[in-house]
Structure formats: C-alpha cells, structure tokens
Amino acid sequence: MDPIAVFPSPPDPDLARLIDLAGYIWKPIEAEGDIAALEPDDGWGGAIVSLSADPEPGWGVCRALRRQSPAVEPILVLLRGNQLAELELRDELYDDFCLDPFHPRELEARLRHRFVSSADEIVLNIIDYGPLMLNLETYEAVVDGAPIDLTYMEYELLKFLAQHPGRVFTREVLLSRVWGYEYFGGARTVDVHVRRLRAKLGEQHASLIQTVRSVGYRFGQSRWKT
C-alpha cells in the first residue's frame, strides 16, 4: 500500500499508536511543502489531517493535497465539535471526518472504510518485512531469499510478532495470543521460542526480535516512515 500523509508532525501520540496498530504505513508532514518533498514514488495513499489545534494550516494542507496530480484521496479530517460548521463550505477538501478527541474504535472503523491497510494485505497471505517473508498459506518462512525451518509454534510466534511491528508484547500476552488461554506453560516457554527464532534468523537478523527489558518482546520498528 502507499503511505498515508499525517498532519501535523509530530502527530498526537494516541493517533500515531492507533494507525500503527491498525497496520497503516504513514509519514508525518509538518507543512504544505512536505507534501511534494516527501511524496512516495507511487504517490500518497491518502491523508489524515488534524484541524483540532489550528484549523487553517490543516485546511491549507488539504488544499495542497487536492492540488496534487492526481489529487490525493481519501482525506480524513479530525476536528472538534465546535468546528463542525467549517465543514459546510469545504466538501471538496475532505472525504470523511471524525470528532476529536476520537474514540479509537470509531476512528479505526472510518479508516477501514476509507483506506487500505497493510493489515488488509496480510489477508492476502503474505507478510513481507525487510529480509523476512512469511507465506501464511504454505507456512513457509524465508530470510534473505533462503528458507528457514521452523516448528509450528515457532512459526506462529514469528507470524504474530511480524503482524504487529513495533508493538511491545508481554510474555503473558504472547502466551495467551499465540499458545491460547488453555495453555499452562510458563513465561519461559516464550523465552525459549524467541531464542530459537533468533538462532534460525541468523546473527545478522536476530535483532528483528528485540527484548524490551522488564516488559517483553517487540518485532522490528513501527510503520512510521521517515
């Protein structure tokens, strides 16, 4: 999928966390000039523009996005309840809106309706993250083009982590989400499988699975593109 432009930069931490966890690839933009300067090779996949703090710069970004060739769409704007009147004469500058502060489920539903996410691409049965490729249909795992031999649970753990890059999971959460609530093994089970995965990924790529001290594990980085 093409990255989504997110204004302003840096975005609200709750917004950044939501679009990360929902599986969207995105880039923060600080001003109108960034739209062209940071435009991906295949163009923008849409935009999320917050008008809450100062609406005029946000509307300026919306105008600049629409002036792109082709015009960037969809554009979702975030605004306060007392700013709703501003929408009336600007129908051409946005495709959807959500009140801010937003409810995470409502905003995610609106994003799902308007945007294609990398989470949707995962449904196509391929996870592609840097040197790692997982085929969810055939249970194949490939690193730098070379297949690696994983047990069923090693594959399930790696798949779960790779579907949520940048997110930190405790050992307890990994046990419940990967092994299931009825599994009675301790946290050491997770540590053993992570150690085996790192060994099979090889020294060069073992750092794909990072230890977050006193918390748990994280795979790779978030989808924030710089």
C-alpha positions as CSV (number, residue, x, y, z in Angstrom):
1,M,0.0,0.0,0.0
2,D,1.1,3.6,-0.5
3,P,1.9,5.6,2.7
4,I,-0.6,7.9,4.2
5,A,0.3,11.5,4.9
6,V,-0.4,12.5,8.5
7,F,-0.6,16.2,9.6
8,P,0.7,17.8,11.8
9,S,4.1,16.5,12.7
10,P,4.6,15.0,15.2
11,P,1.0,13.7,15.4
12,D,-0.9,13.1,18.6
13,P,0.6,10.0,20.3
14,D,-2.8,8.3,20.5
15,L,-3.3,8.8,16.8
16,A,0.1,7.5,15.9
17,R,-0.4,4.5,18.1
18,L,-3.8,3.7,16.5
19,I,-2.6,3.9,12.9
20,D,0.4,1.8,13.8
21,L,-1.6,-0.9,15.4
22,A,-4.2,-0.8,12.6
23,G,-1.4,-1.6,10.2
24,Y,-1.1,1.5,8.1
25,I,2.2,2.8,6.6
26,W,2.4,6.5,7.1
27,K,4.6,9.6,7.0
28,P,4.3,12.7,9.2
29,I,4.2,16.1,7.4
30,E,4.9,19.5,9.0
31,A,3.7,21.8,6.3
32,E,2.3,22.0,2.8
33,G,5.7,21.9,1.2
34,D,6.3,18.4,2.7
35,I,3.5,17.0,0.5
36,A,5.6,17.2,-2.6
37,A,9.0,16.9,-0.9
38,L,8.1,13.7,0.9
39,E,5.8,12.2,-1.7
40,P,6.4,8.4,-2.1
41,D,7.4,7.1,-5.6
42,D,3.9,5.8,-6.2
43,G,2.1,8.8,-4.6
44,W,0.2,9.2,-1.4
45,G,-2.3,6.6,-0.4
46,G,-4.5,9.2,1.3
47,A,-4.1,11.6,4.3
48,I,-5.2,12.1,7.9
49,V,-5.3,15.8,8.8
50,S,-5.9,17.1,12.3
51,L,-7.7,20.5,12.4
52,S,-8.1,20.5,16.2
53,A,-5.2,22.7,17.3
54,D,-5.3,25.3,14.5
55,P,-7.6,24.6,11.6
56,E,-6.2,27.0,8.9
57,P,-2.9,25.2,8.4
58,G,-4.8,21.9,8.2
59,W,-7.2,23.2,5.6
60,G,-4.1,24.5,3.7
61,V,-2.7,21.0,3.7
62,C,-6.0,19.6,2.4
63,R,-6.0,22.1,-0.4
64,A,-2.4,21.2,-1.3
65,L,-3.2,17.5,-1.3
66,R,-6.1,18.1,-3.6
67,R,-3.9,20.1,-6.0
68,Q,-1.6,17.2,-6.4
69,S,-1.8,15.4,-9.8
70,P,-3.6,13.2,-9.3
71,A,-5.5,14.6,-6.4
72,V,-4.8,12.8,-3.1
73,E,-7.7,10.9,-1.7
74,P,-9.2,9.9,0.6
75,I,-8.6,12.7,3.1
76,L,-10.0,12.2,6.6
77,V,-10.0,15.2,8.9
78,L,-10.1,15.3,12.7
79,L,-11.8,18.3,14.3
80,R,-13.5,19.5,17.5
81,G,-17.3,19.6,17.9
82,N,-17.3,23.4,17.8
83,Q,-15.6,23.3,14.4
84,L,-18.2,21.3,12.5
85,A,-19.6,24.4,10.8
86,E,-16.2,24.7,9.0
87,L,-17.1,21.6,7.0
88,E,-20.1,23.1,5.3
89,L,-18.3,25.0,2.6
90,R,-15.3,22.7,2.2
91,D,-16.9,19.5,0.8
92,E,-14.2,19.3,-1.9
93,L,-11.3,19.2,0.6
94,Y,-12.1,16.1,2.5
95,D,-13.8,12.7,2.2
96,D,-14.7,11.9,5.8
97,F,-14.3,13.4,9.2
98,C,-14.1,12.2,12.8
99,L,-14.6,14.2,16.0
100,D,-11.6,14.8,18.2
101,P,-11.0,13.6,20.9
102,F,-11.8,10.4,19.0
103,H,-13.0,7.1,20.2
104,P,-10.4,4.5,18.9
105,R,-13.0,2.1,17.6
106,E,-14.9,4.8,15.7
107,L,-11.7,6.2,14.1
108,E,-10.4,2.8,13.2
109,A,-13.8,1.9,11.6
110,R,-13.7,5.1,9.5
111,L,-10.1,4.3,8.4
112,R,-11.1,0.8,7.5
113,H,-13.9,2.1,5.4
114,R,-11.7,4.7,3.5
115,F,-8.2,3.3,3.4
116,V,-6.5,0.0,2.5
117,S,-4.1,-1.0,5.2
118,S,-1.1,-3.4,5.3
119,A,-3.3,-5.4,7.7
120,D,-5.6,-6.0,4.7
121,E,-2.6,-7.0,2.7
122,I,-1.7,-9.6,5.3
123,V,-5.1,-11.2,4.5
124,L,-3.6,-11.9,1.0
125,N,-1.4,-14.4,2.9
126,I,1.9,-12.8,2.6
127,I,3.8,-10.9,5.3
128,D,6.8,-9.1,3.9
129,Y,9.1,-7.2,6.4
130,G,12.5,-6.3,5.2
131,P,14.6,-9.5,4.9
132,L,11.7,-11.7,6.2
133,M,8.9,-13.1,4.2
134,L,6.1,-15.4,5.6
135,N,3.6,-17.2,3.4
136,L,0.6,-17.8,5.6
137,E,-0.9,-20.4,3.2
138,T,2.2,-22.7,2.9
139,Y,3.7,-21.9,6.3
140,E,7.0,-21.1,4.5
141,A,9.4,-18.6,6.1
142,V,12.2,-17.0,4.1
143,V,15.0,-14.8,5.2
144,D,17.2,-13.0,2.6
145,G,15.7,-15.4,0.0
146,A,16.7,-18.5,1.9
147,P,14.1,-20.8,3.5
148,I,14.3,-21.4,7.3
149,D,13.0,-24.5,9.0
150,L,10.5,-23.5,11.8
151,T,8.4,-25.7,14.1
152,Y,4.7,-24.9,14.1
153,M,4.8,-22.8,17.3
154,E,8.0,-21.0,16.2
155,Y,6.2,-20.0,13.0
156,E,3.0,-19.0,14.9
157,L,5.0,-16.8,17.3
158,L,7.0,-15.2,14.5
159,K,3.9,-14.6,12.5
160,F,2.1,-12.9,15.4
161,L,5.0,-10.6,16.1
162,A,5.6,-9.8,12.4
163,Q,1.9,-8.8,12.1
164,H,2.4,-6.1,14.8
165,P,5.8,-4.5,14.1
166,G,6.9,-2.0,16.7
167,R,4.4,-3.1,19.3
168,V,5.7,-4.5,22.6
169,F,4.0,-7.6,24.0
170,T,4.5,-9.1,27.4
171,R,5.3,-12.8,27.8
172,E,1.8,-13.3,29.3
173,V,0.1,-11.7,26.3
174,L,2.2,-13.8,23.9
175,L,1.3,-16.9,25.7
176,S,-2.4,-16.2,25.5
177,R,-2.5,-14.9,22.0
178,V,-0.1,-17.5,20.4
179,W,-0.4,-20.6,22.6
180,G,-4.0,-19.9,23.7
181,Y,-5.7,-19.3,27.0
182,E,-5.8,-23.0,27.9
183,Y,-2.0,-23.4,27.7
184,F,-0.5,-23.8,31.1
185,G,3.2,-23.3,30.3
186,G,5.1,-20.5,32.0
187,A,6.8,-17.4,30.5
188,R,9.9,-19.4,30.0
189,T,8.2,-21.1,27.0
190,V,8.2,-17.7,25.2
191,D,11.8,-17.1,26.0
192,V,12.9,-20.5,24.7
193,H,11.0,-20.0,21.4
194,V,12.4,-16.4,21.0
195,R,15.9,-17.8,21.5
196,R,15.3,-20.5,18.9
197,L,13.8,-18.0,16.4
198,R,16.8,-15.7,16.8
199,A,19.2,-18.5,16.1
200,K,17.3,-19.5,13.0
201,L,17.0,-15.9,11.7
202,G,20.8,-15.8,11.9
203,E,23.2,-13.4,13.6
204,Q,22.5,-10.7,11.0
205,H,18.8,-10.7,11.6
206,A,18.4,-11.9,15.1
207,S,17.8,-8.3,16.2
208,L,14.4,-8.3,14.4
209,I,13.1,-9.6,17.7
210,Q,14.1,-7.2,20.4
211,T,13.9,-7.7,24.1
212,V,12.3,-4.8,26.0
213,R,13.7,-5.1,29.5
214,S,11.2,-5.8,32.2
215,V,8.3,-5.9,29.7
216,G,8.6,-8.5,26.9
217,Y,9.4,-8.5,23.2
218,R,9.0,-6.4,20.1
219,F,9.4,-7.2,16.4
220,G,11.1,-4.6,14.2
221,Q,10.0,-1.0,14.2
222,S,6.7,0.8,13.8
223,R,5.4,1.6,10.3
224,W,6.3,5.3,10.7
225,K,8.3,6.0,7.6
226,T,10.9,8.8,7.7
